[in-house]
Amino acid sequence: MNRLVEIRSQELLCRERAALDSDRRVFWLAQAQEWEQRALDEIAYHFRECNAVSAELTRA
């Protein structure tokens, strides 16, 4: 989950830059959206892994 914290930090940094850099606001918001998607992918991966381990334990 440390990776998720790092990803969310990058997303926040991009959103902060968007607020401060009006000339490149659209760019920074697009970057933030990419980081947000990475976070969602990381969460989905984590749950898939947890469910796979749980399924193996119930079969054993």
Protein Blocks (a to p, Z undefined) as FASTA:
>chain_A
ZZmmmmmmmmmmmmmmmmmmmmlmmmmmmmmmmmmmmmmmmmmmmmmmmmmmmmmmmmZZ
